[in-house]
Amino acid sequence: MRVEVLPDPEALARRAARVIAAEARAAVAARGRFLLAASGGRTPSRMLELLAGEDLPWAAVHLFQVDERVAPPGHPERNLTGLAASLLSRAPLPAAAVHAMPVEEGDLEAAAARYAAELEALGGTPAVLDLVQLGLGADGHTASLVPGDPVLDVTGADVAATGRYQGRRRMTLTYPALDRARLVLWVVAGAGKAGAVARLRRGDRGIPAGRVRSDRALLLADAAAAARS
């Protein structure tokens, strides 16, 4: 895993946006499209705002979700709500290129299978994403791969439904989908994440994040998050 430490959250966001933009240009030049999976949460919101201002071949970009909470459309806890505010309202991304996780459906397992098929339609079989942007929880979770959930052991599906975590069920990309990505970009900020960052950098498989493939990974952390590693 390559590691870069940035002085503060703004510098972190700018560096992350530049990395994604460079990967997008390279992917479109090489393969004609860029398949990006983005996480929700506060940390990447500024990064996505800055990404929206980059000169990208937006018509060739496809946006997938790393994970999503089961909640009504527009709910503040939905990751898609944050993506819409930070990126989709600013970037000329075609509506058909925004692949939202179908968490409003009653049968989450069937919906997860359909989302996996949507991934394969663009990314091949098995699906390969160009870049997956991940965050890191203080408890070591990433995506909605959380401690103790059976989804951690899913190996035969790229997308799965989870149990309840912080009050809601979720849909998430699984380890197989994350591990096939051409680049895993970790974006982590804040002193509260310092312990988890140290464990991630050690490759500690005792936390969910530590089980993500690391040889094609870049960790961007601000100074506070990197303070213990």
C-alpha positions as a printed Julia matrix, in Angstrom:
229×3 Matrix{Float64}:
   0.0     0.0     0.0
   1.31    3.4    -0.94
   0.74    6.1     1.66
   0.62    9.88    1.41
   0.07   12.14    4.42
  -1.45   15.55    3.75
  -1.33   18.43    6.23
  -5.07   19.02    6.62
  -8.5    17.96    5.3
  -8.53   20.55    2.51
  -5.17   19.4     1.17
  -6.39   15.82    1.48
  -9.52   16.58   -0.55
  -7.52   18.35   -3.26
  -5.02   15.54   -3.59
  -7.76   12.9    -3.71
  -9.66   14.8    -6.4
  -6.49   15.08   -8.48
  -5.81   11.35   -8.16
  -9.32   10.45   -9.29
  -9.16   12.92  -12.18
  -5.85   11.49  -13.39
  -7.16    7.94  -13.18
 -10.29    8.96  -15.07
  -8.35   10.48  -17.95
  -6.07    7.46  -18.16
  -8.95    4.97  -18.09
 -10.89    6.77  -20.82
  -7.79    6.99  -22.98
  -7.05    3.28  -22.5
 -10.52    1.71  -22.41
 -13.04    4.37  -23.43
 -14.74    4.69  -20.04
 -14.06    5.24  -16.35
 -15.89    3.19  -13.75
 -15.78    4.89  -10.33
 -17.3     3.59   -7.11
 -17.62    6.3    -4.45
 -18.29    6.09   -0.74
 -20.56    8.29    1.3
 -19.8    10.23    4.44
 -18.46   13.63    5.35
 -14.81   13.1     4.44
 -15.22   12.63    0.67
 -17.79   15.4     0.17
 -15.22   18.15   -0.34
 -13.18   15.83   -2.55
 -16.21   15.29   -4.79
 -16.95   19.0    -4.94
 -13.42   19.58   -6.19
 -13.65   16.66   -8.6
 -16.72   18.24  -10.16
 -14.56   21.19  -11.16
 -11.97   19.05  -12.95
 -11.79   18.98  -16.73
 -12.82   15.37  -17.26
 -14.39   13.41  -20.13
 -17.6    13.28  -18.13
 -19.58   11.63  -20.91
 -17.42    8.52  -20.44
 -17.64    8.4   -16.62
 -19.91    5.96  -14.77
 -20.56    6.4   -11.06
 -21.38    3.44   -8.84
 -21.93    3.32   -5.1
 -19.66    1.49   -2.69
 -22.52    1.12   -0.24
 -25.88    2.56    0.71
 -28.23    2.68    3.69
 -31.79    1.45    3.41
 -33.75    4.71    3.64
 -36.27    6.65    1.51
 -35.15    8.73   -1.49
 -33.56   12.02   -0.46
 -33.12   10.94    3.16
 -30.12   12.66    4.78
 -28.64    9.29    5.76
 -28.61    8.08    2.16
 -25.15    8.19    0.61
 -26.78    9.08   -2.7
 -28.14   12.26   -1.11
 -24.59   13.34   -0.28
 -23.3    12.35   -3.71
 -26.04   14.41   -5.33
 -25.15   17.5    -3.29
 -21.39   17.27   -3.66
 -20.9    15.89   -7.18
 -24.04   15.3    -9.22
 -25.37   18.85   -8.82
 -22.05   20.25  -10.05
 -20.64   17.86  -12.67
 -22.07   17.23  -16.16
 -22.49   13.53  -15.48
 -25.24   11.95  -17.61
 -28.17   10.66  -15.56
 -27.86    7.24  -17.18
 -24.28    7.02  -15.89
 -25.32    7.31  -12.24
 -25.85    3.79  -10.92
 -27.67    4.09   -7.6
 -27.98    1.07   -5.35
 -31.64   -0.07   -5.35
 -32.16   -0.04   -1.59
 -35.82    0.97   -1.82
 -36.84   -2.48   -3.02
 -38.41   -4.95   -0.63
 -36.17   -7.89   -1.49
 -32.69   -6.55   -0.78
 -30.94   -9.77   -1.71
 -32.54   -9.83   -5.17
 -31.83   -6.12   -5.57
 -28.17   -6.72   -4.71
 -27.96   -9.41   -7.39
 -29.4    -7.01   -9.97
 -26.87   -4.34   -8.99
 -24.08   -6.88   -9.43
 -25.42   -7.59  -12.92
 -25.38   -3.85  -13.63
 -21.73   -3.77  -12.62
 -20.95   -6.68  -14.92
 -22.74   -5.05  -17.85
 -20.1    -2.33  -17.85
 -17.16   -3.87  -16.02
 -17.14   -7.35  -17.52
 -17.45  -10.77  -15.92
 -16.15  -10.66  -13.28
 -16.64   -6.92  -13.0
 -13.56   -4.71  -12.71
 -13.94   -1.16  -11.44
 -11.27    1.36  -12.38
 -11.24    3.08   -8.99
 -12.94    2.38   -5.68
 -12.81    5.2    -3.15
 -13.07    3.95    0.4
 -13.42    5.56    3.78
 -12.47    4.13    7.14
 -14.49    4.02   10.34
 -13.02    4.35   13.79
 -14.1     0.73   14.37
 -12.15   -0.38   11.31
 -15.11   -0.82    8.98
 -15.06    0.23    5.35
 -17.91    0.33    2.85
 -20.63   -1.45    4.85
 -18.26   -4.26    5.73
 -18.65   -3.94    9.47
 -17.3    -6.0    12.36
 -19.25   -9.18   12.98
 -21.57   -9.01    9.96
 -21.91  -12.2     7.89
 -21.29  -10.12    4.76
 -17.59  -10.25    5.64
 -17.56  -13.88    4.54
 -19.34  -13.41    1.21
 -17.09  -14.64   -1.58
 -19.55  -15.6    -4.31
 -21.2   -12.23   -4.97
 -19.94   -8.72   -5.73
 -22.86   -7.0    -3.98
 -24.68   -8.08   -0.84
 -27.25   -6.94    1.69
 -26.12   -6.57    5.29
 -27.65   -6.8     8.7
 -28.4    -3.71   10.77
 -25.57   -1.35   11.59
 -26.2     1.93   13.38
 -29.91    1.33   13.0
 -30.17    0.51    9.3
 -29.66   -2.36    6.91
 -27.38   -1.62    4.0
 -26.21   -2.76    0.6
 -22.49   -2.98   -0.07
 -19.81   -4.04   -2.47
 -18.08   -7.12   -1.11
 -14.41   -8.01   -0.86
 -14.29   -9.73   -4.28
 -15.52   -6.57   -6.02
 -13.17   -4.31   -4.04
 -10.18   -6.56   -4.59
 -10.53   -6.57   -8.38
 -10.44   -2.77   -8.63
  -7.56   -1.34  -10.6
  -7.02    1.15   -7.77
  -8.36    1.31   -4.22
  -8.16    4.88   -2.96
  -8.48    5.3     0.79
  -9.38    8.84    1.89
  -9.24    9.29    5.67
  -9.3    12.36    7.9
  -9.45   13.13   11.59
  -7.79   12.13   14.83
 -10.64    9.76   15.61
  -9.47    7.53   12.76
  -5.81    7.41   13.84
  -6.02    4.01   15.53
  -7.83    2.45   12.59
  -5.33    3.97   10.13
  -2.43    2.47   12.05
  -4.09   -0.96   11.93
  -4.88   -0.6     8.23
  -1.28    0.27    7.45
  -0.13   -2.83    9.36
  -2.47   -4.99    7.31
  -4.34   -5.99   10.45
  -6.99   -8.47    9.28
  -8.71   -8.17   12.64
 -10.57   -5.14   11.25
 -12.72   -5.34    8.11
 -10.66   -2.69    6.31
  -7.51   -4.72    6.85
  -8.89   -7.52    4.68
  -9.08   -5.37    1.53
  -6.37   -6.11   -1.01
  -3.51   -3.67   -0.48
  -1.1    -4.1    -3.4
  -3.15   -1.84   -5.67
  -4.05    0.66   -2.95
  -3.21    4.27   -2.19
  -3.93    5.63    1.28
  -4.38    9.38    1.55
  -4.66   10.56    5.15
  -4.45   13.93    6.81
  -1.88   14.49    9.53
  -4.35   13.9    12.33
  -5.45   10.54   10.96
  -1.85    9.46   10.39
  -0.61   10.56   13.81
  -0.31    7.05   15.29
   1.22    5.28   12.33
